């Protein structure tokens, strides 16, 4: 029954954020459902952060929560170095993708970056991506390892990460490569944390770089040809996101192969102070 607290936390926090967000109707009756959804999610995350220290102390028996989830900053320069190593790797992956499109003649031109779009990209990195990494590669990964061990924990965490990004605006056929790409991306980020000896900053850099840079590309920095096969930009005509594209999935598989070799050389990270550990060999 160890899984009950994990499930209960999810079942409590999201509805709590949704209920509190509805009080904003008192101040603005014309507030849009999308804005309310964002506010509700933000409130849920704030409640999550408020609960997390007690969760670590009671559930994981640790007095250093931030070390447990990989956000310890005893050495700020080391944390920055790990962050930028992940970010630079994201630039490399996007560069490979763009080179392929350029060679195939699917890029019409490059355009300038607007300041507002750049600020939005930075907000994505320091806001949404940072929060996702705390939740998925930080808290959820530790929970899954505690409940199911390393092998199944990694698979389950990546599966939940992919399903949490469900989109109702694309077809079921398009969801298959989209979920596949997200699942592989979850594995990539988990291995990244392991290679970085438990630090979450490399995951934030890699995840944030991919999301932020692609946001700039999709906002007009790169203009793709109308002849570009949509499944290469993926996963559908209504959603341009390379995570669910053919090339995106191939790049993620190549990254996993590279990370496994690097992991074999660097050794293994023992998972913080949680009862579960990363003692088992990653599959």
C-alpha positions as a Markdown table, in Angstrom:
| # | Residue | x | y | z |
|---|---|---|---|---|
| 1 | Unk | 0.0 | 0.0 | 0.0 |
| 2 | Unk | 3.0 | 2.3 | -0.3 |
| 3 | Unk | 1.6 | 3.8 | -3.5 |
| 4 | Unk | -1.5 | 5.3 | -1.7 |
| 5 | Unk | 0.3 | 8.5 | -0.5 |
| 6 | Unk | 1.7 | 9.1 | -4.0 |
| 7 | Unk | -1.7 | 8.8 | -5.6 |
| 8 | Unk | -3.4 | 10.7 | -2.9 |
| 9 | Unk | -1.0 | 13.7 | -3.4 |
| 10 | Unk | -2.0 | 13.9 | -7.0 |
| 11 | Unk | -5.7 | 13.5 | -6.3 |
| 12 | Unk | -5.5 | 16.3 | -3.7 |
| 13 | Unk | -3.3 | 18.9 | -5.3 |
| 14 | Unk | -4.8 | 19.3 | -8.7 |
| 15 | Unk | -8.4 | 19.7 | -7.5 |
| 16 | Unk | -7.2 | 22.0 | -4.8 |
| 17 | Unk | -5.6 | 24.3 | -7.4 |
| 18 | Unk | -8.7 | 24.1 | -9.6 |
| 19 | Unk | -11.0 | 25.0 | -6.7 |
| 20 | Unk | -8.9 | 27.9 | -5.5 |
| 21 | Unk | -8.5 | 29.3 | -9.1 |
| 22 | Unk | -12.3 | 29.5 | -9.4 |
| 23 | Unk | -12.3 | 32.2 | -6.7 |
| 24 | Unk | -10.8 | 34.5 | -9.4 |
| 25 | Unk | -14.3 | 34.8 | -10.9 |
| 26 | Unk | -15.0 | 37.0 | -7.9 |
| 27 | Unk | -12.6 | 39.6 | -9.2 |
| 28 | Unk | -13.1 | 39.1 | -13.0 |
| 29 | Unk | -16.2 | 37.4 | -14.4 |
| 30 | Unk | -14.7 | 37.6 | -17.9 |
| 31 | Unk | -11.6 | 35.6 | -17.2 |
| 32 | Unk | -11.0 | 33.0 | -19.8 |
| 33 | Unk | -11.0 | 29.2 | -19.1 |
| 34 | Unk | -7.5 | 28.9 | -20.4 |
| 35 | Unk | -6.2 | 31.6 | -18.0 |
| 36 | Unk | -8.1 | 29.9 | -15.1 |
| 37 | Unk | -6.4 | 26.6 | -16.1 |
| 38 | Unk | -2.9 | 28.3 | -16.0 |
| 39 | Unk | -3.7 | 29.9 | -12.6 |
| 40 | Unk | -5.0 | 26.5 | -11.2 |
| 41 | Unk | -1.9 | 24.7 | -12.4 |
| 42 | Unk | 0.3 | 27.4 | -10.8 |
| 43 | Unk | -1.6 | 27.2 | -7.5 |
| 44 | Unk | -1.3 | 23.4 | -7.5 |
| 45 | Unk | 2.5 | 23.6 | -8.1 |
| 46 | Unk | 2.9 | 26.2 | -5.2 |
| 47 | Unk | 1.0 | 23.8 | -2.9 |
| 48 | Unk | 3.2 | 21.0 | -4.1 |
| 49 | Unk | 6.3 | 23.0 | -3.2 |
| 50 | Unk | 4.8 | 23.7 | 0.2 |
| 51 | Unk | 4.2 | 20.1 | 0.9 |
| 52 | Unk | 7.5 | 18.8 | -0.5 |
| 53 | Unk | 9.8 | 19.4 | 2.5 |
| 54 | Unk | 7.5 | 17.6 | 4.9 |
| 55 | Unk | 7.0 | 14.8 | 2.2 |
| 56 | Unk | 10.8 | 14.3 | 2.1 |
| 57 | Unk | 11.2 | 14.3 | 5.8 |
| 58 | Unk | 8.3 | 11.8 | 6.5 |
| 59 | Unk | 8.2 | 9.8 | 3.4 |
| 60 | Unk | 11.9 | 9.6 | 2.3 |
| 61 | Unk | 13.4 | 10.1 | 5.8 |
| 62 | Unk | 15.7 | 12.8 | 4.5 |
| 63 | Unk | 16.6 | 16.2 | 6.0 |
| 64 | Unk | 18.0 | 17.5 | 2.8 |
| 65 | Unk | 15.1 | 17.5 | 0.3 |
| 66 | Unk | 16.8 | 19.6 | -2.4 |
| 67 | Unk | 19.7 | 17.1 | -2.4 |
| 68 | Unk | 17.3 | 14.2 | -2.8 |
| 69 | Unk | 15.6 | 15.7 | -5.9 |
| 70 | Unk | 18.9 | 16.9 | -7.4 |
| 71 | Unk | 18.7 | 20.7 | -6.7 |
| 72 | Unk | 21.4 | 21.1 | -4.2 |
| 73 | Unk | 23.5 | 24.3 | -4.9 |
| 74 | Unk | 26.4 | 24.0 | -2.5 |
| 75 | Unk | 28.6 | 24.7 | -5.4 |
| 76 | Unk | 26.9 | 27.3 | -7.7 |
| 77 | Unk | 29.6 | 27.1 | -10.4 |
| 78 | Unk | 29.2 | 23.4 | -10.6 |
| 79 | Unk | 25.4 | 23.7 | -10.9 |
| 80 | Unk | 25.8 | 26.3 | -13.6 |
| 81 | Unk | 28.3 | 24.1 | -15.5 |
| 82 | Unk | 25.9 | 21.1 | -15.4 |
| 83 | Unk | 23.0 | 23.3 | -16.5 |
| 84 | Unk | 24.9 | 24.7 | -19.5 |
| 85 | Unk | 26.3 | 21.3 | -20.4 |
| 86 | Unk | 22.7 | 20.2 | -20.8 |
| 87 | Unk | 21.7 | 23.4 | -22.6 |
| 88 | Unk | 24.6 | 23.1 | -25.1 |
| 89 | Unk | 23.6 | 19.5 | -25.8 |
| 90 | Unk | 20.1 | 20.7 | -26.6 |
| 91 | Unk | 21.5 | 23.2 | -29.0 |
| 92 | Unk | 23.5 | 20.4 | -30.7 |
| 93 | Unk | 20.4 | 18.2 | -31.1 |
| 94 | Unk | 18.4 | 21.1 | -32.6 |
| 95 | Unk | 21.3 | 21.9 | -34.9 |
| 96 | Unk | 21.4 | 18.3 | -36.2 |
| 97 | Unk | 17.6 | 18.5 | -36.9 |
| 98 | Unk | 17.9 | 21.9 | -38.7 |
| 99 | Unk | 20.9 | 20.7 | -40.7 |
| 100 | Unk | 18.9 | 17.7 | -42.0 |
| 101 | Unk | 16.0 | 20.0 | -43.0 |
| 102 | Unk | 18.4 | 22.4 | -44.7 |
| 103 | Unk | 20.2 | 19.7 | -46.7 |
| 104 | Unk | 16.8 | 18.4 | -47.8 |
| 105 | Unk | 15.8 | 21.9 | -48.9 |
| 106 | Unk | 12.9 | 22.2 | -46.4 |
| 107 | Unk | 14.1 | 25.6 | -44.9 |
| 108 | Unk | 13.1 | 28.6 | -46.9 |
| 109 | Unk | 14.8 | 31.3 | -44.9 |
| 110 | Unk | 15.9 | 32.4 | -41.4 |
| 111 | Unk | 14.3 | 35.4 | -39.7 |
| 112 | Unk | 15.2 | 37.6 | -36.8 |
| 113 | Unk | 14.1 | 36.9 | -33.2 |
| 114 | Unk | 11.6 | 39.3 | -31.6 |
| 115 | Unk | 12.4 | 40.4 | -28.1 |
| 116 | Unk | 9.0 | 39.3 | -26.8 |
| 117 | Unk | 9.5 | 35.8 | -28.2 |
| 118 | Unk | 12.9 | 35.6 | -26.6 |
| 119 | Unk | 11.4 | 36.6 | -23.3 |
| 120 | Unk | 8.7 | 34.0 | -23.7 |
| 121 | Unk | 11.3 | 31.3 | -24.4 |
| 122 | Unk | 13.3 | 32.3 | -21.3 |
| 123 | Unk | 10.0 | 32.1 | -19.3 |
| 124 | Unk | 9.4 | 28.6 | -20.6 |
| 125 | Unk | 12.8 | 27.5 | -19.4 |
| 126 | Unk | 12.8 | 29.1 | -15.9 |
| 127 | Unk | 9.1 | 28.5 | -15.3 |
| 128 | Unk | 7.3 | 25.6 | -17.0 |
| 129 | Unk | 10.4 | 23.4 | -17.7 |
| 130 | Unk | 11.9 | 23.9 | -14.3 |
| 131 | Unk | 8.6 | 23.0 | -12.6 |
| 132 | Unk | 8.3 | 19.9 | -14.8 |
| 133 | Unk | 11.7 | 18.7 | -13.9 |
| 134 | Unk | 11.1 | 19.1 | -10.2 |
| 135 | Unk | 7.8 | 17.1 | -10.5 |
| 136 | Unk | 8.9 | 14.3 | -12.9 |
| 137 | Unk | 12.7 | 13.8 | -12.7 |
| 138 | Unk | 12.8 | 15.0 | -9.1 |
| 139 | Unk | 9.8 | 13.9 | -7.0 |
| 140 | Unk | 8.2 | 11.4 | -9.3 |
| 141 | Unk | 11.4 | 9.6 | -10.1 |
| 142 | Unk | 12.2 | 9.2 | -6.5 |
| 143 | Unk | 8.7 | 7.9 | -5.8 |
| 144 | Unk | 8.7 | 5.4 | -8.6 |
| 145 | Unk | 12.1 | 4.0 | -7.5 |
| 146 | Unk | 10.9 | 3.8 | -4.0 |
| 147 | Unk | 7.8 | 1.9 | -5.0 |
| 148 | Unk | 8.9 | -0.2 | -7.9 |
| 149 | Unk | 12.7 | -0.3 | -8.1 |
| 150 | Unk | 15.0 | 1.3 | -10.6 |
| 151 | Unk | 14.1 | -0.6 | -13.8 |
| 152 | Unk | 10.4 | -0.3 | -13.5 |
| 153 | Unk | 10.6 | 3.1 | -11.9 |
| 154 | Unk | 12.4 | 4.6 | -14.9 |
| 155 | Unk | 9.9 | 3.1 | -17.3 |
| 156 | Unk | 6.9 | 4.2 | -15.2 |
| 157 | Unk | 8.2 | 7.7 | -14.7 |
| 158 | Unk | 8.8 | 8.2 | -18.4 |
| 159 | Unk | 5.3 | 6.7 | -19.2 |
| 160 | Unk | 3.6 | 9.1 | -16.8 |
| 161 | Unk | 5.6 | 12.0 | -18.2 |
| 162 | Unk | 4.4 | 11.2 | -21.7 |
| 163 | Unk | 0.8 | 10.7 | -20.8 |
| 164 | Unk | 0.7 | 13.9 | -18.7 |
| 165 | Unk | 1.2 | 15.8 | -22.0 |
| 166 | Unk | -2.0 | 14.4 | -23.6 |
| 167 | Unk | -3.4 | 16.6 | -26.3 |
| 168 | Unk | -7.0 | 16.5 | -27.3 |
| 169 | Unk | -6.5 | 18.6 | -30.5 |
| 170 | Unk | -4.6 | 15.9 | -32.4 |
| 171 | Unk | -5.8 | 12.5 | -33.7 |
| 172 | Unk | -5.2 | 9.2 | -32.0 |
| 173 | Unk | -2.8 | 8.2 | -34.9 |
| 174 | Unk | -0.7 | 11.3 | -34.2 |
| 175 | Unk | -0.7 | 10.7 | -30.5 |
| 176 | Unk | 1.2 | 7.4 | -31.0 |
| 177 | Unk | 4.5 | 9.0 | -32.3 |
| 178 | Unk | 3.9 | 11.9 | -29.9 |
| 179 | Unk | 3.7 | 9.7 | -26.8 |
| 180 | Unk | 6.6 | 7.6 | -28.2 |
| 181 | Unk | 8.8 | 10.6 | -28.5 |
| 182 | Unk | 7.9 | 11.9 | -25.0 |
| 183 | Unk | 8.5 | 8.5 | -23.5 |
| 184 | Unk | 12.0 | 8.4 | -25.1 |
| 185 | Unk | 12.6 | 12.0 | -24.0 |
| 186 | Unk | 11.7 | 11.0 | -20.4 |
| 187 | Unk | 14.3 | 8.2 | -20.6 |
| 188 | Unk | 16.9 | 10.6 | -22.0 |
| 189 | Unk | 16.3 | 13.1 | -19.2 |
| 190 | Unk | 16.4 | 10.4 | -16.5 |
| 191 | Unk | 19.7 | 9.1 | -17.8 |
| 192 | Unk | 21.0 | 12.7 | -17.9 |
| 193 | Unk | 20.3 | 13.0 | -14.2 |
| 194 | Unk | 22.1 | 9.7 | -13.6 |
| 195 | Unk | 25.2 | 10.8 | -15.6 |
| 196 | Unk | 25.2 | 14.1 | -13.7 |
| 197 | Unk | 25.5 | 12.2 | -10.4 |
| 198 | Unk | 21.9 | 13.0 | -9.4 |
| 199 | Unk | 21.9 | 16.7 | -10.2 |
| 200 | Unk | 18.7 | 17.9 | -11.8 |
| 201 | Unk | 20.4 | 21.0 | -13.4 |
| 202 | Unk | 21.5 | 19.2 | -16.5 |
| 203 | Unk | 17.9 | 18.0 | -17.1 |
| 204 | Unk | 16.7 | 21.6 | -16.7 |
| 205 | Unk | 19.3 | 22.8 | -19.2 |
| 206 | Unk | 18.6 | 20.0 | -21.8 |
| 207 | Unk | 14.8 | 20.1 | -21.5 |
| 208 | Unk | 14.7 | 23.9 | -21.3 |
| 209 | Unk | 17.0 | 24.3 | -24.3 |
| 210 | Unk | 15.0 | 22.0 | -26.5 |
| 211 | Unk | 11.6 | 23.6 | -25.5 |
| 212 | Unk | 12.9 | 27.2 | -25.6 |
| 213 | Unk | 14.9 | 27.0 | -28.8 |
| 214 | Unk | 12.1 | 25.1 | -30.7 |
| 215 | Unk | 9.6 | 27.8 | -29.4 |
| 216 | Unk | 11.8 | 30.4 | -31.1 |
| 217 | Unk | 12.0 | 28.3 | -34.3 |
| 218 | Unk | 8.3 | 27.8 | -34.3 |
| 219 | Unk | 7.7 | 31.5 | -33.7 |
| 220 | Unk | 9.2 | 32.4 | -37.0 |
| 221 | Unk | 13.0 | 32.3 | -36.5 |
| 222 | Unk | 13.1 | 29.5 | -39.1 |
| 223 | Unk | 10.6 | 29.5 | -42.0 |
| 224 | Unk | 10.0 | 25.9 | -43.3 |
| 225 | Unk | 9.0 | 25.2 | -46.8 |
| 226 | Unk | 5.3 | 24.3 | -47.5 |
| 227 | Unk | 6.7 | 21.1 | -49.1 |
| 228 | Unk | 8.1 | 19.8 | -45.9 |
| 229 | Unk | 6.4 | 16.5 | -45.0 |
| 230 | Unk | 4.4 | 17.2 | -41.9 |
| 231 | Unk | 5.4 | 13.9 | -40.3 |
| 232 | Unk | 9.0 | 15.1 | -40.3 |
| 233 | Unk | 8.1 | 18.2 | -38.2 |
| 234 | Unk | 5.5 | 16.0 | -36.4 |
| 235 | Unk | 3.3 | 14.7 | -35.1 |
| 236 | Unk | 0.5 | 16.3 | -37.3 |
| 237 | Unk | -0.3 | 19.2 | -39.5 |
| 238 | Unk | -2.0 | 20.9 | -36.5 |
| 239 | Unk | 1.0 | 20.4 | -34.1 |
| 240 | Unk | 4.5 | 21.2 | -35.1 |
| 241 | Unk | 6.7 | 19.5 | -32.5 |
| 242 | Unk | 9.8 | 17.5 | -33.4 |
| 243 | Unk | 9.5 | 15.3 | -30.3 |
| 244 | Unk | 6.8 | 13.3 | -32.2 |
| 245 | Unk | 8.5 | 13.4 | -35.6 |
| 246 | Unk | 10.4 | 10.7 | -37.4 |
| 247 | Unk | 13.7 | 12.5 | -37.2 |
| 248 | Unk | 13.0 | 13.5 | -33.5 |
| 249 | Unk | 12.5 | 9.9 | -32.5 |
| 250 | Unk | 15.6 | 8.8 | -34.4 |
| 251 | Unk | 17.7 | 11.6 | -32.7 |
| 252 | Unk | 16.3 | 10.6 | -29.2 |
| 253 | Unk | 17.2 | 6.9 | -29.9 |
| 254 | Unk | 20.7 | 8.0 | -30.9 |
| 255 | Unk | 21.0 | 10.1 | -27.8 |
| 256 | Unk | 19.9 | 7.1 | -25.6 |
| 257 | Unk | 22.6 | 5.0 | -27.2 |
| 258 | Unk | 25.2 | 7.7 | -26.6 |
| 259 | Unk | 24.1 | 8.2 | -23.0 |
| 260 | Unk | 24.2 | 4.5 | -22.2 |
| 261 | Unk | 27.9 | 4.3 | -23.4 |
| 262 | Unk | 28.7 | 7.4 | -21.3 |
| 263 | Unk | 26.9 | 6.0 | -18.3 |
| 264 | Unk | 28.9 | 2.8 | -18.6 |
| 265 | Unk | 32.1 | 4.9 | -18.3 |
| 266 | Unk | 31.1 | 7.3 | -15.6 |
| 267 | Unk | 29.5 | 4.8 | -13.2 |
| 268 | Unk | 26.3 | 5.0 | -11.3 |
| 269 | Unk | 24.6 | 7.6 | -9.2 |
| 270 | Unk | 23.3 | 6.4 | -5.9 |
| 271 | Unk | 19.9 | 8.0 | -5.4 |
| 272 | Unk | 20.2 | 10.6 | -2.7 |
| 273 | Unk | 18.9 | 9.8 | 0.7 |
| 274 | Unk | 15.6 | 8.1 | -0.3 |
| 275 | Unk | 15.0 | 4.5 | 0.9 |
| 276 | Unk | 15.2 | 3.4 | -2.7 |
| 277 | Unk | 18.4 | 3.7 | -4.6 |
| 278 | Unk | 19.8 | 3.5 | -8.1 |
| 279 | Unk | 21.7 | 0.4 | -7.2 |
| 280 | Unk | 20.3 | -1.8 | -10.0 |
| 281 | Unk | 21.7 | -1.7 | -13.4 |
| 282 | Unk | 19.7 | 0.5 | -15.8 |
| 283 | Unk | 18.2 | -1.7 | -18.5 |
